[in-house]
Amino acid sequence: MLSAEKRILLSGRFFNQMRLSSNVGGSEQHPALMRLFGLMDRGRTTLGAIWGWLFVAFWVATDGFPAEDLVERLPGQPTVGFRQFAGYVDVDVNAGRSLFYYFAEAQQDPHLLPLTLWLNGGLPLFLFFLFFFPSIHYFIDLWEFRITFGGKKCFEVKEYTFFIFVFKCYFSSLLLQIGNPLLNLDRDAQATYEFFWSHGMISDEVWLAITRDCDFDDYVLTNPHNVTKSCNEAIADANGIVGEYINNYDVLLDVCYPSIVEQELRLKKLATKISMGVDVCMTYERRFYFNLPEVQKALHANRTNLPYEWSMCSDTLDYNYNDTNINMLPLLQRIVQNHIPLWIFSGDEDSVVPLLGSRTLVRELALDLKLKVTVPYGAWFHKGQVGGWAIEYGNTLTFATVRGASHMVPFAQPSRALHLFSSFVRGRRLPNSTRPSIDD
């Protein structure tokens, strides 16, 4: 059993639509939690995956983990000083819908320390839980899922959102952190091509054609994007110049060649390709690892023996791309108006949801809320180096970048990502003055 005072971190990429019940399991909820539920319900909108994972959180906090979910040994993992559990929480047995979880206890005082629930996912279709195993360099991924209650689909998981809930009986305070989020497609889509141009990845002529011929107000993610023919031609020219040998999630990293790494993995050779300290072949290594029967057995995963391999992005589930057209700024505005601190951060090497769009949208959000700048835009530091840049509005709204980070910030900059996350959890501003003299 977990003690009453806990912190829970939930993340699920994007905000989707659903209506929320006012009770969990019929029990009355804490006003702070209901305040968040209420503001989402009034807009018929939720912060992606919150309902299903609150179900998991309550299950964890009240019942603990069943003994049969104990992971006794994970292949390739060195000896660890903590217990770990993995398995499923059934949501709709008849429909075959379940939530897969992985849980690692703290090494010391696990019943006293905060509980963190972290979800991570994105377009298209996949949800994955980011957890790094020392020495084997793998992430643990969750199976894709949708949740239904009463026969009605409630949500699908998208985009990238963090939640902190502090347990004091139930919940007493709320914090929200969002990383590299798709907030407003018509602004974020345009920012991608501005990012390409500002980083020398497309020509002046192509960028000028995009700015001249493209109206992103009605832009949609699927082809032909609901734009003019000349705009589509300019976009195609841009994508052609960028080419397939660039990782759009981190434009500075080298790319991995799948055929080479898969052959090396079959031969049990070292398959890592390091670029700027990052194993760029991790995606393929991960797919190979999590399809090993002994790994799935150890994690109590794939209990129904699915007739296809696990993959991070699956075509088995349908994805409603229309949901990407939802403007999330009104919801964020209501969150801040309800005095819930909000952090938004971006990896500065990401061209998929670039900081250019996010920074502009956060500034507009602050202007709409009439929030004044409380901490001017400036560098924050970690280990004596610039970790990124940040600005704070009204002691409530913060935008931060992470220098050298990708779309998945912990992937390329794990130490800086942890520092940013730790500052957020502890309610501290990012340090902007603790640095050694440059002349030392």
C-alpha positions in Angstrom: 0.0 0.0 0.0 1.2 3.5 -0.8 1.0 6.3 1.8 -1.6 9.0 1.3 0.8 11.8 0.4 2.1 11.0 -3.1 2.9 12.8 -6.3 1.6 11.4 -9.6 3.0 12.4 -13.0 0.8 11.6 -15.9 1.6 12.4 -19.5 -0.2 11.6 -22.7 0.5 13.4 -26.0 -2.2 15.8 -27.0 -5.6 16.8 -25.6 -8.6 14.9 -26.8 -12.3 15.1 -26.3 -14.5 13.3 -23.8 -16.9 14.0 -21.0 -15.8 13.3 -17.4 -17.8 11.8 -14.6 -17.6 13.6 -11.3 -16.7 10.5 -9.3 -14.1 7.7 -9.5 -15.6 4.4 -8.4 -18.5 6.4 -7.0 -16.4 8.1 -4.4 -16.5 11.9 -3.9 -13.3 13.6 -5.1 -11.2 16.4 -3.8 -12.2 19.9 -4.9 -8.8 20.5 -6.5 -9.2 17.5 -8.7 -12.8 18.3 -9.5 -11.8 21.9 -10.5 -9.6 20.4 -13.3 -12.3 17.9 -14.2 -14.9 20.7 -14.2 -13.1 23.1 -16.5 -12.4 20.2 -18.9 -16.0 19.0 -18.8 -17.4 22.5 -19.6 -15.3 22.5 -22.8 -16.0 18.8 -23.5 -12.3 18.5 -23.6 -9.7 16.5 -21.6 -6.0 16.5 -21.2 -5.2 13.3 -23.1 -5.4 10.0 -21.2 -6.0 11.6 -17.8 -9.1 9.6 -17.1 -7.8 6.1 -17.8 -4.5 6.8 -16.1 -6.2 8.3 -13.0 -8.0 5.0 -12.9 -4.6 3.3 -12.8 -3.3 5.8 -10.2 -6.2 5.1 -7.9 -5.7 1.4 -8.4 -2.0 1.7 -7.6 -2.6 3.9 -4.5 -5.3 1.8 -3.0 -4.6 -1.8 -3.9 -0.9 -1.9 -4.7 0.5 -4.2 -7.3 -0.5 -7.9 -7.5 2.3 -10.4 -6.7 1.9 -12.1 -10.1 3.0 -8.8 -11.8 6.4 -8.9 -10.1 9.2 -8.9 -12.7 11.7 -11.3 -11.3 14.3 -10.9 -14.0 14.3 -8.8 -17.2 16.7 -10.3 -19.8 19.8 -8.2 -20.3 19.1 -6.0 -17.3 21.9 -5.8 -14.7 21.1 -6.5 -11.1 19.0 -3.7 -9.7 18.3 -2.6 -6.1 14.5 -2.1 -6.5 11.4 -4.1 -7.3 9.7 -3.8 -10.6 6.2 -4.8 -11.8 4.6 -5.1 -15.2 1.2 -6.2 -16.4 -2.3 -5.1 -17.4 -5.2 -3.2 -15.9 -8.3 -4.4 -17.6 -10.6 -1.6 -18.6 -13.1 -3.4 -20.8 -12.7 -7.1 -20.7 -15.4 -7.8 -23.3 -13.9 -5.4 -25.8 -10.4 -6.6 -25.0 -9.2 -3.2 -23.9 -6.5 -3.0 -21.2 -3.8 -0.7 -20.0 -0.3 -2.0 -19.8 1.9 -0.6 -17.1 5.5 -0.9 -15.9 6.3 0.2 -12.4 9.7 0.5 -10.7 9.9 1.2 -7.0 12.3 3.7 -5.5 15.5 2.1 -4.2 14.9 3.5 -0.7 11.7 4.3 1.1 9.4 3.5 -1.8 6.3 3.9 0.4 7.3 7.5 1.4 8.6 9.0 -1.8 6.5 10.5 -4.6 4.8 8.3 -7.1 5.4 9.2 -10.8 3.2 8.0 -13.6 4.6 9.0 -16.9 3.0 8.4 -20.3 4.5 9.4 -23.6 3.3 9.1 -27.1 2.5 10.9 -30.4 1.5 10.7 -34.0 0.5 8.3 -35.4 -1.1 5.8 -33.1 1.5 5.0 -30.5 1.7 5.5 -26.8 4.9 4.6 -25.1 6.3 4.7 -21.7 9.8 6.2 -21.5 12.0 4.3 -19.1 15.7 3.9 -19.4 17.5 0.8 -18.4 21.2 1.3 -17.5 23.7 -0.5 -19.6 21.2 -1.9 -22.2 19.8 1.4 -23.5 16.2 0.5 -24.1 12.9 2.2 -23.5 9.9 0.3 -22.4 6.9 0.9 -24.6 3.2 0.5 -23.8 0.8 -1.2 -26.2 -1.5 1.1 -28.1 -4.9 1.4 -26.6 -8.3 3.2 -26.6 -10.6 3.4 -23.6 -14.3 3.0 -23.6 -16.8 3.4 -20.8 -20.5 2.3 -21.2 -19.8 1.2 -24.8 -18.7 4.7 -25.9 -15.2 5.6 -26.9 -13.8 8.1 -24.4 -10.4 8.9 -25.6 -7.4 7.9 -27.7 -3.9 8.8 -26.6 -2.0 11.5 -28.5 0.6 14.2 -28.1 2.8 15.0 -25.1 1.4 16.2 -21.7 2.5 16.0 -18.1 0.5 16.2 -15.0 1.5 16.3 -11.4 -1.1 15.5 -8.7 -0.1 15.8 -5.1 -1.9 13.3 -2.9 -3.1 14.8 0.4 -6.0 12.4 1.2 -6.8 12.5 -2.5 -5.5 15.6 -4.4 -4.8 19.1 -3.1 -2.7 20.8 -5.7 -2.2 20.5 -9.4 0.6 21.2 -11.8 0.8 20.7 -15.5 3.8 20.4 -17.7 3.7 19.9 -21.5 6.6 19.0 -23.8 6.9 19.7 -27.5 3.1 19.9 -27.8 0.9 20.3 -30.8 -1.3 23.2 -29.6 -2.6 24.8 -32.7 -2.0 23.0 -36.0 -2.3 26.1 -38.3 0.6 27.7 -36.3 2.7 24.7 -35.6 2.6 23.4 -39.2 3.9 26.7 -40.5 6.6 26.7 -37.8 8.0 23.5 -39.3 8.8 25.2 -42.6 10.1 28.3 -40.9 12.4 26.0 -38.8 13.6 24.3 -42.0 14.4 27.7 -43.5 16.0 29.2 -40.4 18.3 26.1 -40.1 19.4 26.3 -43.8 17.5 23.2 -44.7 15.5 24.7 -47.5 16.2 27.5 -50.0 15.0 31.1 -49.8 12.9 30.6 -52.9 11.0 27.7 -51.4 10.4 29.5 -48.1 9.2 32.6 -49.9 6.8 30.4 -52.0 5.4 28.8 -48.8 4.9 32.2 -47.2 3.3 33.6 -50.4 1.1 30.6 -51.4 0.2 28.9 -48.2 -2.7 29.9 -45.9 -2.4 27.6 -42.9 -5.6 28.7 -41.2 -7.5 25.7 -42.7 -4.5 23.4 -42.9 -5.1 19.7 -42.1 -2.5 17.0 -41.4 -3.6 14.6 -44.1 -2.8 15.1 -47.8 -3.6 17.3 -49.7 -3.7 19.4 -46.5 -6.7 21.5 -47.6 -4.5 24.1 -49.2 -4.0 25.4 -52.8 -2.1 23.4 -55.4 0.8 26.0 -55.4 1.1 25.6 -51.7 1.2 21.8 -51.9 3.9 22.1 -54.6 6.0 24.4 -52.3 5.6 22.0 -49.4 6.6 19.1 -51.6 9.6 21.0 -52.7 10.6 21.8 -49.1 10.2 18.1 -48.1 12.2 17.0 -51.1 15.1 19.3 -50.3 15.1 18.2 -46.6 15.1 14.6 -47.8 14.9 11.3 -46.0 18.4 11.3 -44.6 17.4 13.8 -41.9 15.7 12.8 -38.6 12.9 15.4 -38.4 12.6 14.8 -34.6 16.3 15.9 -34.2 17.7 17.5 -37.3 21.3 17.6 -36.0 21.6 13.8 -35.3 22.7 11.3 -37.9 20.2 8.8 -39.2 20.1 5.1 -38.5 20.2 2.6 -41.4 17.6 -0.1 -40.4 18.9 -2.9 -42.7 22.4 -2.7 -41.2 21.3 -2.5 -37.5 18.7 -5.3 -37.9 21.4 -7.6 -39.4 23.8 -6.8 -36.6 21.1 -7.5 -34.0 20.4 -10.9 -35.5 24.1 -11.7 -35.3 24.2 -10.5 -31.7 26.7 -7.8 -32.5 27.0 -4.3 -31.0 24.5 -2.4 -33.1 24.7 1.1 -31.6 25.3 4.1 -33.8 26.3 7.0 -31.7 25.7 10.6 -32.9 26.4 13.5 -30.6 26.2 11.0 -27.7 22.9 9.6 -28.7 22.2 6.1 -29.9 20.2 6.9 -33.0 19.4 3.2 -33.7 17.5 2.9 -30.4 14.1 2.5 -32.1 15.2 -0.6 -34.0 17.0 -2.0 -31.1 13.9 -1.5 -29.0 11.7 -3.2 -31.5 14.0 -6.2 -31.7 14.3 -6.4 -27.9 10.6 -6.1 -27.0 9.6 -8.8 -29.6 11.8 -11.4 -27.9 9.5 -14.0 -26.4 11.6 -14.1 -23.2 11.2 -10.3 -22.7 7.5 -10.4 -23.3 7.2 -13.2 -20.8 9.2 -11.4 -18.2 7.0 -8.3 -18.6 3.8 -10.3 -18.6 3.1 -8.6 -21.9 1.2 -9.8 -25.0 -0.9 -12.2 -23.0 -3.3 -12.8 -25.9 -0.5 -13.9 -28.3 -1.2 -11.3 -30.9 -0.5 -12.6 -34.5 1.7 -9.7 -35.3 4.9 -8.1 -34.0 5.0 -5.3 -31.5 6.0 -2.0 -33.1 6.2 1.5 -31.8 3.8 2.7 -34.5 1.1 0.2 -35.5 -1.3 0.2 -38.5 -3.6 -2.1 -36.6 -5.4 0.8 -34.8 -7.1 3.6 -36.7 -6.1 7.2 -35.8 -8.5 10.1 -36.1 -6.4 12.8 -37.6 -9.2 15.3 -37.3 -8.4 15.5 -33.6 -5.1 17.3 -34.5 -7.2 20.3 -35.7 -8.4 21.1 -32.2 -7.1 24.4 -30.9 -5.8 23.7 -27.4 -5.2 27.3 -26.4 -8.7 27.9 -24.9 -8.2 24.9 -22.6 -4.8 26.1 -21.6 -6.3 29.5 -20.8 -8.9 28.0 -18.6 -6.3 25.9 -16.8 -4.2 29.0 -16.0 -7.3 30.9 -15.0 -8.0 28.2 -12.5 -4.6 28.9 -10.9 -3.0 25.7 -12.1 0.7 26.3 -12.8 1.6 25.5 -16.4 5.0 24.8 -17.9 5.5 24.3 -21.7 8.9 23.3 -23.0 10.5 22.5 -26.3 13.6 20.7 -27.5 15.3 23.1 -29.9 16.4 20.5 -32.5 12.8 19.4 -33.2 11.3 20.3 -36.5 8.1 18.3 -36.1 6.6 20.7 -33.4 9.3 23.4 -33.3 9.8 25.9 -30.5 9.1 28.7 -33.0 5.4 27.9 -32.9 5.2 26.9 -29.2 7.0 30.1 -28.0 4.7 32.3 -30.1 1.6 30.6 -28.8 2.7 30.8 -25.2 3.3 34.5 -25.6 -0.2 35.0 -27.1 -1.7 33.0 -24.3 0.1 35.3 -21.8 -1.2 38.4 -23.6 -4.8 37.0 -23.6 -4.6 36.3 -19.9 -3.0 39.8 -19.3 0.0 38.1 -17.5 3.1 40.2 -17.1 6.6 38.9 -17.4 7.9 37.9 -14.0 11.2 36.3 -15.2 12.6 37.8 -18.4 13.7 35.5 -21.3 17.1 34.3 -20.5 19.4 31.2 -20.2 19.0 28.6 -17.6 22.0 26.5 -16.5 22.8 22.9 -15.7 26.2 21.6 -14.7 27.8 24.9 -15.6 26.4 24.9 -19.2 23.4 26.5 -20.8 20.6 24.1 -20.5 18.2 26.2 -22.5 16.3 29.4 -22.3 13.1 30.3 -20.4 10.6 33.0 -19.6 7.9 33.2 -16.9 4.6 35.0 -17.0 2.6 35.9 -13.9 4.3 33.3 -11.7 2.0 30.8 -13.4 2.9 30.3 -17.0 6.5 29.2 -18.0 8.0 28.5 -21.4 11.4 26.8 -21.6 13.6 25.4 -24.3 16.1 22.5 -23.8 19.3 23.1 -25.7 20.4 20.2 -27.9 17.2 18.3 -27.3 15.0 16.5 -29.8 11.2 16.1 -30.0 11.5 13.5 -27.3 13.6 15.7 -25.0 15.0 12.9 -22.7 16.1 11.0 -25.7 18.9 13.5 -26.7 19.4 15.4 -23.4 18.5 13.1 -20.5 20.4 15.0 -17.9 19.0 18.4 -18.8 15.5 16.9 -19.1 15.8 15.4 -15.6 17.0 18.8 -14.3 14.0 20.6 -15.9 11.6 17.9 -14.6 13.1 18.0 -11.1 12.8 21.8 -10.9 9.2 21.5 -12.0 8.3 18.8 -9.4 10.0 20.8 -6.6 8.3 24.0 -7.6 11.5 25.8 -8.3 12.4 28.1 -11.2 15.1 27.0 -13.5 18.5 28.4 -12.3 19.7 31.4 -14.2 22.6 32.5 -12.1 24.4 29.4 -10.7 27.3 29.2 -13.1 31.1 29.4 -12.9 33.0 32.3 -14.3 33.8 31.9 -17.9 37.4 33.1 -17.1 38.1 30.4 -14.5 
